């Protein structure tokens, strides 16, 4: 206790205060190490989260690009299908109208030839029957269309028929179908 004899109350208070400060310093060092470790862990989690977000964004962009490419390919397919239908319909229409015109020309030629042959046979014409009282004599073709009108009606019927076929074919083109199953929407 000789050392304590030399120390007075102020010296002891100074020693206690120094000891308390030393303990607080050690505790603070421990806390600093703990929070440095925590900070490093949080930083690692932040970097992982940031990398995951960047990966997600990249995946979404890649998926969006793939969908845009699939949409463009699908639009090109639909346009090609519609062009093919248009061309096929136009070709069928032109072929059918040309056939109808050829038949009309052939029938006119046959009718003209038959009219020319009727008087050339050398036989005497038979007298016609008298018209019934009160009614006009009727030509057998009087209730029919003229050859030109008949051809026009035939052409219009063909046009309507081809239009119906064209509409049905266009309706079968599905602009929403996607041949790539990986790009179909999930439900």
Secondary structure, 3 states (H helix, E strand, C coil): CHHHHHCCHHHHHHHHHHHHHHHHHHHHHHHHHHHHHHHHHHHHHHHHHHHHHHHHHHHHHHHHHHHHHHHHHHHHHHHHHHHHHHHHHHHHHHHHHHHHHHHHHHHHHHHHHHHHHHCCCCCCCCCCCCCCCCCCCCCCCCCCCCHHHHHHHHHHHHHHHHHHHHHHHHHHCCCCCCCCHHHCCCC
